[in-house]
Amino acid sequence: MVEGDSRARGARLLALGAGPAQLGLLEAAQRRGLWLAVVDRDPGAPGFRFASRRCIVSTEDEQAVERLAGALGVDGIVAPGTDWPVAVAARVAERLGLPHPITPQAAVLATNKIRQRERLAEAGVPQPRSFIVGGEDPLPDVSCPCVVKAPDRQGQKGLTLVRDRAELAAAVDTARTAARSGLALVEELVDGPEVTVVGFSVDGVFTALTITDRVVAEPPAFGVALAHVWPSGVSDTGTVSDTVSAAVGALGITEGPSYTQLRIGANGPQVIEVAARLGGGHDAELAELVTGVPLNDLAIDAALGLPLAAPAPQALVGGAVTRFLVAPPGVLQAVDVPNDLDGVERVRIYREPGFVFTPLRRGSDRAGAVLVQGASRDEAVARAESAAERIRFLVETPLAQVAE
């Protein structure tokens, strides 16, 4: 997509989500001069500053989203950064006769981990051994450590790293309580590094744009990414890309962006989960810095039904890192961002003064992010850590509000 392309000029786009995960796409849409309606239940969501029309509605309220889309006469719907709205957008687009990169059927497979596991197994895509646990089901015979999660929730909702079997029952109860379905998904924890593959598909052909190492926090924030580091330290990236291509194809994601998490075990890559959307950790911005491919713009094109061409990634930098920022618990008073941060391409601060930070448990507890480049992976990592140390979140700590 060429910025300002007349094919999209005057188009009306409905975006589901105005949080940190959506900022890159919303900014790209505003830059292109699109009329942009943005849906989010949080009136203070940071992405609303890019909106032509603010819609204070939950992104999961499908009937309300459909009424809005019809009343506003939008030309397309996009759901970047979070899982459940992907299915909402696909179904609403089909009912209203709007273009959309994926079908409702593919969206279900991309947003329900149980259905996804079944489909990947049918296609022979390597993945961890897993078990579904309902209300009366016995606990599975799984070795520990293992991971227990809500199969129809995103991120850390209902997620537990179980180190000892004595913890398994409580973890299953936590996941079942968080799940929409009342079911828990128990998965073996693959011993090996975790990577993220960001890609784009056109006419069923998948192109991997970036393969990054995913640096995650320990419990209680297990699974929360602290950084995405490019290039990956995994040597056999061709096998990783081929595995992701097979997974994306098996789920019916033939057009548009995808975001896949894997662990690299002794027997090769194992698919943890696939999402039919842009990643929520500014992955599109990192991909554009690294490859020159404007992934946010491509996702907008796909949502509006514009002609797509397969991306042609290039290696433009030696190393790059998205490093997430964590604030100390307390009420935010101010943020000090130095002017001389070496190698930093972008700083995103998610919260305004007055926001109450709690200890890091979920992705939504992160305070911001920096996008950093370097001549090498090691230089980019060093610059990212230096920037994270120098950006200061000044907080006042009311103990009653941030207690464990």
C-alpha positions in Angstrom: 0.0 0.0 0.0 1.3 3.4 -0.9 0.6 6.0 1.7 -2.3 8.2 0.5 -3.3 5.7 -2.2 -6.5 6.9 -3.8 -8.1 3.4 -3.5 -8.5 4.0 0.2 -9.1 7.7 0.3 -12.4 8.5 1.9 -12.9 4.9 3.1 -14.6 4.4 6.4 -13.0 1.8 8.8 -14.3 0.4 12.0 -11.6 -0.7 14.4 -12.3 -3.0 17.4 -10.1 -1.9 20.3 -8.4 1.4 21.3 -5.8 0.0 23.8 -2.0 -0.3 23.5 -2.3 -3.3 21.2 -4.1 -1.3 18.6 -2.1 1.9 18.6 0.1 1.1 15.5 -2.8 0.3 13.2 -4.9 3.3 14.4 -2.0 5.6 13.9 -1.5 4.2 10.4 -5.2 4.6 9.5 -5.2 8.2 10.7 -2.0 8.9 8.7 -3.8 7.6 5.6 -6.7 10.0 6.1 -9.3 7.3 6.7 -12.5 8.0 8.5 -12.0 5.9 11.6 -14.6 4.7 14.1 -13.0 3.1 17.1 -14.7 0.8 19.6 -13.6 0.2 23.2 -15.4 0.0 26.5 -12.7 2.1 28.3 -13.4 5.9 27.8 -9.7 6.6 28.6 -8.2 4.1 26.1 -5.1 5.7 24.5 -6.2 4.9 20.9 -9.2 7.1 21.0 -7.0 10.1 20.1 -6.8 8.7 16.5 -10.6 8.2 16.2 -13.0 10.2 14.0 -15.8 8.7 16.0 -15.3 7.3 19.6 -17.7 4.4 20.4 -17.8 3.5 24.1 -18.8 -0.2 23.6 -17.2 -3.5 24.4 -15.4 -5.0 21.5 -17.0 -8.3 22.5 -20.6 -7.0 22.3 -21.3 -8.4 18.8 -24.8 -7.1 18.5 -23.7 -3.5 19.3 -20.7 -3.8 16.9 -23.1 -4.9 14.1 -25.5 -2.1 14.8 -22.6 0.4 14.8 -21.1 -0.9 11.6 -24.5 -0.7 9.8 -25.4 2.7 11.1 -22.0 4.2 10.3 -21.9 2.8 6.8 -18.3 1.5 7.2 -16.4 -0.1 4.4 -14.5 -2.6 6.5 -13.9 -3.9 10.0 -10.5 -4.7 11.5 -9.7 -6.3 14.9 -5.9 -6.0 15.6 -4.1 -7.0 18.7 -6.7 -9.0 20.6 -8.2 -12.4 19.9 -12.0 -12.6 20.6 -12.9 -9.5 18.5 -11.3 -11.3 15.5 -14.3 -13.6 15.4 -16.8 -10.8 16.1 -15.4 -8.8 13.1 -15.5 -11.8 10.8 -19.1 -12.6 11.6 -20.3 -9.1 11.4 -18.5 -8.5 8.1 -20.2 -11.6 6.6 -23.7 -10.6 7.7 -23.3 -7.0 6.4 -21.7 -8.1 3.1 -18.4 -6.3 3.9 -15.0 -7.5 2.7 -12.9 -9.4 5.3 -9.6 -11.3 5.1 -10.9 -14.4 6.9 -14.1 -16.3 7.1 -16.1 -16.8 10.3 -15.1 -20.5 10.2 -11.4 -19.6 10.2 -12.0 -17.0 12.9 -13.4 -19.7 15.2 -10.3 -21.9 14.7 -8.1 -18.9 15.4 -9.8 -17.8 18.6 -10.8 -21.1 20.3 -7.7 -23.1 21.4 -9.5 -26.4 21.7 -10.9 -26.2 18.1 -7.5 -25.0 17.0 -5.7 -27.9 18.6 -8.1 -30.4 17.0 -7.6 -28.9 13.5 -3.8 -28.7 13.8 -3.7 -32.4 14.9 -5.8 -33.4 11.9 -3.3 -31.6 9.7 -0.3 -33.2 11.4 1.1 -29.8 12.6 3.5 -30.5 15.6 2.1 -29.1 18.9 2.4 -29.9 22.6 0.4 -32.8 24.0 -2.8 -31.4 25.5 -5.9 -32.4 27.5 -9.4 -30.9 27.8 -10.8 -30.9 31.3 -14.5 -30.2 32.1 -16.4 -30.1 35.4 -16.6 -33.9 36.1 -13.4 -35.0 34.3 -10.5 -36.5 36.2 -7.2 -34.7 36.1 -5.1 -35.8 33.2 -1.9 -37.8 33.5 0.4 -35.0 32.5 4.0 -34.4 33.5 5.0 -31.2 35.3 5.8 -28.5 34.6 2.7 -28.0 32.5 0.6 -25.0 31.5 -3.2 -24.7 32.2 -5.2 -22.1 30.4 -8.7 -21.0 29.5 -9.1 -22.1 25.9 -11.2 -19.2 24.8 -9.4 -16.3 26.5 -6.4 -14.4 25.5 -3.1 -13.8 27.3 -2.9 -14.5 31.0 -6.6 -14.8 31.8 -6.8 -18.1 33.7 -3.2 -19.0 32.8 -1.1 -20.9 35.3 2.3 -22.5 35.1 2.0 -25.7 37.2 5.4 -26.8 38.6 4.1 -29.6 40.8 1.1 -31.9 40.3 -0.3 -30.9 43.7 -1.0 -27.5 42.1 -2.9 -28.9 39.1 -6.4 -29.0 40.5 -6.4 -25.4 41.6 -5.0 -24.4 38.2 -7.8 -26.2 36.4 -10.4 -24.5 38.6 -8.8 -21.1 37.8 -8.9 -21.7 34.1 -12.4 -23.1 34.1 -13.6 -20.1 36.0 -12.0 -17.7 33.5 -13.2 -19.6 30.4 -16.3 -18.8 28.5 -16.9 -22.5 28.0 -16.2 -23.7 31.5 -13.4 -25.9 30.1 -9.7 -25.9 30.9 -6.9 -26.8 28.5 -3.9 -28.5 30.0 -0.7 -28.6 27.9 2.7 -30.1 28.3 5.4 -27.4 28.6 7.8 -27.8 25.8 11.4 -27.4 27.1 13.0 -24.9 24.8 13.1 -21.3 23.6 9.9 -19.5 22.7 9.6 -17.6 19.4 7.0 -15.5 17.7 6.5 -15.5 13.9 4.7 -12.6 12.3 3.5 -13.1 8.8 1.1 -12.2 6.1 -0.8 -14.3 3.6 -2.0 -13.5 0.1 -4.0 -16.0 -2.0 -3.1 -18.8 0.4 0.6 -18.1 0.2 2.2 -17.3 3.6 5.2 -15.0 4.0 7.1 -14.9 7.3 8.3 -11.4 8.0 10.0 -11.7 11.4 10.9 -14.6 13.7 11.7 -13.1 17.1 12.7 -14.6 20.5 10.0 -14.0 23.0 11.4 -13.1 26.4 8.7 -13.8 29.0 8.4 -13.0 32.7 8.4 -15.6 35.5 5.4 -16.2 37.7 3.2 -14.6 38.8 3.4 -13.0 35.3 4.2 -16.2 33.4 3.5 -15.7 29.7 3.8 -11.9 29.8 6.3 -10.8 27.1 9.0 -8.5 28.4 10.7 -8.3 25.0 10.6 -9.4 21.4 14.2 -9.7 20.0 15.2 -9.9 16.3 16.8 -11.9 14.8 16.0 -15.0 16.7 18.8 -17.1 18.2 17.1 -20.2 16.7 19.3 -21.6 14.0 16.7 -23.6 11.9 14.4 -20.7 11.0 13.4 -22.4 7.7 11.8 -25.2 9.6 10.1 -22.7 11.9 8.6 -20.8 8.9 7.5 -24.0 7.2 5.8 -25.2 10.4 3.9 -21.9 10.7 2.9 -21.9 7.1 1.4 -25.3 7.6 -0.4 -24.2 10.7 -1.8 -21.0 9.2 -3.0 -22.9 6.1 -4.6 -25.6 8.2 -6.7 -23.0 10.0 -7.9 -21.5 6.7 -6.0 -18.2 7.2 -5.5 -17.5 3.5 -5.5 -13.7 3.6 -4.1 -11.1 6.0 -1.9 -11.0 9.0 -1.1 -13.8 11.4 0.8 -14.1 14.7 2.1 -17.5 15.8 3.8 -18.5 19.0 6.0 -21.6 19.1 8.4 -23.4 21.4 11.5 -25.0 19.9 11.9 -28.4 21.6 14.2 -31.4 21.2 12.1 -32.6 18.3 11.8 -29.2 16.6 9.2 -26.4 16.6 5.9 -27.0 18.4 3.0 -24.6 17.7 1.6 -23.1 20.9 -1.1 -20.9 19.3 -2.0 -19.1 16.1 -3.9 -15.8 15.8 -5.4 -14.4 12.6 -4.5 -10.8 13.5 -1.7 -8.4 14.1 0.3 -9.1 17.2 -0.6 -7.0 20.3 3.0 -6.1 21.2 3.8 -3.6 18.4 4.9 -6.5 16.3 3.9 -4.8 13.0 6.1 -1.8 13.9 9.1 -4.0 14.6 8.4 -5.9 11.3 8.3 -2.6 9.3 11.6 -1.4 10.9 13.3 -4.7 10.2 11.9 -5.6 6.7 10.4 -2.4 5.3 7.0 -4.1 5.0 4.2 -1.7 6.2 2.3 -4.5 8.0 -0.3 -2.1 9.6 -1.1 -0.8 6.2 -1.4 -4.2 4.7 -3.8 -5.2 7.5 -5.9 -2.1 6.7 -5.9 -3.0 3.0 -7.1 -6.6 3.8 -9.9 -5.2 6.0 -11.1 -2.9 3.2 -10.9 -5.5 0.5 -8.2 -3.7 -1.5 -5.9 -5.6 -3.9 -3.0 -7.3 -2.0 0.4 -8.3 -3.2 2.7 -10.7 -1.5 5.1 -8.7 0.8 8.8 -8.7 -0.1 10.7 -8.4 3.2 14.3 -7.1 3.3 16.9 -7.1 6.1 17.3 -3.4 6.8 18.9 -3.5 10.2 21.3 -5.8 12.1 19.1 -6.2 15.2 15.9 -4.8 16.7 14.0 -5.2 20.0 10.6 -4.3 21.3 11.2 -3.9 25.0 8.1 -3.5 27.2 8.3 -1.1 30.2 7.1 -1.9 33.7 6.3 0.8 36.3 6.5 0.3 40.0 3.1 -0.2 41.7 1.3 3.0 42.6 -0.5 6.0 41.2 1.3 7.4 38.2 2.4 11.0 38.7 4.6 11.6 35.7 6.9 9.9 33.1 10.5 11.1 32.5 11.7 10.1 29.0 15.2 11.3 28.2 15.9 12.9 24.8 19.1 11.1 24.1 18.1 7.4 24.1 20.5 5.7 21.8 19.0 3.6 18.9 15.4 4.2 20.0 13.0 4.5 17.1 9.8 4.9 19.1 8.7 5.3 22.7 5.1 4.4 23.6 3.7 5.3 27.0 0.4 3.7 27.6 -1.0 5.5 30.6 -1.8 9.0 31.8 -1.1 10.4 35.2 -3.6 9.1 37.8 -3.5 5.5 36.5 -2.9 2.9 39.2 -0.2 0.4 38.4 -0.3 -3.0 40.1 2.5 -5.6 40.1 3.0 -7.2 36.6 0.6 -10.1 36.2 -0.9 -9.6 32.7 0.0 -7.8 29.5 -2.3 -5.0 30.4 -0.1 -4.2 33.4 2.7 -3.1 31.2 3.4 0.7 31.2 4.7 1.2 27.7 7.3 0.0 25.2 10.3 1.1 23.2 11.3 0.0 19.7 15.1 -0.1 19.4 17.5 -0.9 16.6 21.2 -1.7 16.5 23.9 -2.8 14.2 23.6 -6.3 15.7 21.2 -8.2 17.9 23.5 -7.7 20.9 23.7 -4.0 20.4 19.9 -3.7 20.0 19.4 -5.6 23.3 21.9 -3.5 25.1 20.3 -0.3 23.9 16.8 -1.5 24.8 17.9 -2.4 28.3 19.6 1.0 28.7 16.4 2.8 27.5 14.2 0.8 29.9 16.4 1.7 32.8 16.5 5.4 31.9 12.8 5.9 31.3 11.4 6.7 34.8 7.8 6.2 35.9 7.2 8.5 38.9 4.6 7.0 41.2 3.0 7.6 44.5 2.2 4.3 46.4 -1.1 4.1 48.2 -0.7 0.7 49.8 -4.4 -0.1 49.9 -4.8 0.3 46.2 -1.8 -1.8 45.0 -1.8 -4.5 47.7 -1.1 -8.0 46.5 
